[in-house]
Amino acid sequence: MLPTPLDTVFSALSNPVRRSIVAHLAQEGPVFVGDLQELHDISLPAISRHVRLLEEAGLVSRSVEGRFRRCELNEKPMTEAMDWLREQAKFWEESLDRLERFLNQEAAAKGDSADDR
């Protein structure tokens, strides 16, 4: 099975450095790669690899300004991931609500309440 764009986004976000980069861009706006390197205290090649993976996932775009590379957050992939997570949360909340109703009905049929357990 081929990875979907959502798979690529979650894979990119699986690393704490990349999550930190995304959070920084979300809070502070566009920044140069060198500034990200200083914030994370890792080598420039390492931070560039992290940025490249975020770019491949569509989360970040890079542009060249002189001899510097500027990074900017792309919100669409993150929004799509959040929408997917909300769908999953809704499914599980509804499932747990059905389970709770079932347990309450079973308890009522047996003559005790779920609060007594």
Secondary structure as UniProt FT lines:
FT   HELIX           5..12
FT   TURN            13..14
FT   HELIX           16..28
FT   STRAND          31..32
FT   HELIX           33..40
FT   HELIX           44..56
FT   TURN            57..58
FT   STRAND          60..65
FT   TURN            66..67
FT   STRAND          68..73
FT   HELIX           75..110
FT   HELIX           114..116
//
